[in-house]
Amino acid sequence: MTSAVPFSRPHGHPDHRPGDAERAPRALMSGPGRSWDTEPRWRWVQIRLGGQWRPGRVERWRLHHGSTTWVALVRWGPGPDAWGWYLHHPHAIRQAPEPADFHDGPASW
């Protein structure tokens, strides 16, 4: 667990580079007040991590009371550490087309 993002492990996240998606601060994840979780409006994304774009899947959106910044729970791989809560910014998390193999069966992760 990190001080910036509760519920995620630091060793699974690539080193931060300029332009990468920003991890959600603790105040937006567990601060006082109410949060609203919602199902993804769009699920398939590209997230910029470690200086490169990676395909990912949004599993949840969250909005903390009093904030206008959405936070996305993004998974970018099958491993137990390949996920995190990130601030939504269109320059770091962007909608991607649905994978071609999506309708061929369940995703491998």
C-alpha positions, 0 to 999 in steps of 0.5 A, spaced: 500 500 500 502 506 498 500 513 501 498 516 494 494 510 492 491 505 498 489 498 496 494 498 490 502 495 491 507 500 489 512 494 486 507 493 480 507 500 477 512 502 472 516 508 474 513 515 473 515 519 467 512 526 464 506 525 461 504 519 465 497 518 468 497 520 475 495 516 481 489 518 485 491 522 492 489 519 498 484 524 499 480 522 493 480 515 495 479 515 503 478 522 505 472 525 509 465 525 505 462 521 500 464 518 494 460 515 488 462 509 484 459 508 478 460 502 472 464 505 466 461 509 461 467 506 456 471 500 458 477 499 454 482 505 454 489 506 453 493 509 459 500 512 459 505 508 464 512 508 464 512 513 458 508 508 454 501 507 452 498 501 454 492 497 453 487 497 459 480 496 462 476 501 466 473 497 472 470 502 476 469 510 476 469 514 482 467 521 484 469 524 491 464 529 494 466 536 492 471 534 487 470 535 479 475 530 478 474 523 476 478 517 478 478 510 474 480 504 477 484 501 471 487 494 470 492 493 464 495 486 465 493 479 468 498 480 474 495 481 481 499 488 481 497 490 474 492 495 476 491 502 480 486 508 481 488 514 477 486 521 476 482 521 469 486 526 464 485 525 457 492 526 455 494 520 460 487 515 459 484 515 453 478 511 450 480 505 446 476 501 441 474 495 443 479 489 442 478 485 436 477 478 440 472 481 445 467 477 442 470 471 441 470 469 449 472 472 455 478 476 456 484 473 458 485 478 464 
